Amino acid sequence: MRFRKGCFEVVISRHAFERAMQQGIHLDLIESCLQTGRVERFGKSNFKMVKDFRKFSVICVDEMVGSAIKIVTIEKKWKL
């Protein structure tokens, strides 16, 4: 799956797509996370995009590869 965010092309890896389907995260939630989520940088070329919803948060772990953003994995974190 590919789409654009600003001047970057976003590529979702197969592993990330499978993890999202296992955890019941729909594609519209992933797209919302990538377009309106906050960015938390960690490491040299990695960062997280986090979008908070009412009952849970969607976390996309990304890395920069050239002029593209590659989504490595997707997580769902429940709020207590």
N, C-alpha and C positions, 0 to 999 in steps of 0.2 A: 504494500500500500504506500502510495506517495502523494504528497501534496506540498504546498509552499507555505512558509511562515516568513513574511518579509522578503528579504533577498535570499533566503536559504531554502533549499529543498529538504523536506523531511521524509526520511525513509524508515519504515517500521520493519524491524527484523522478524524473521519467522518465529524465533524464540519468544519475542515480546508479544507477538500476536497470539501464540498458543497460550502463554501465561494469562493474557487478558481474557481469553475465552474460558480457561479453567476457573478463573476467579469471578466470572460473570460480569465483566466490565464491557459495556457495549461501545461500539466505535464512536458514537456521538459524544460519549463521556471523554474518550481519549482525545477527540478533536477539540472539545471544550477546554480540556486541560492544557493542550498545546497552544491554543490561541489566547487564553485569558489567564492561565496559571502564573504563579510567581516563580522566579528562577532562583535556585540556590546552587551556587558554584562550589565544587569540591574537586580536588586533584588538579592535574595539569590541563587536561582537555575534557573533563567530565562535568556534567551539571545535572540537576534535577529540576523538573517542572512539576509543581505541586498545585493542585486545585482542590480546595475545600468545598465539600457539599454538606448538606444538613447532617447526615448520619455517618459519612465516611469521607476519606480523602483519596484521590487518585494521584499516584506518584509515577512519573515517567523518568527513568534514568537514561540520560542521553550522553552522547559524545560527539565532538566535532570531527568530521572527516573531510578535510578540504573545505569546500564551500557547501557542505551538506551536514544536516543534523541526523545522526543515526540513533534511533531509539533501541537501547540494549534490552531493557526489561520494563515491565509495567507492574505496579503493585497497588493493592487496595488496603487501606488502613482504616479500621473501624474506630469510631469515637466512642468513648464510654459515657 
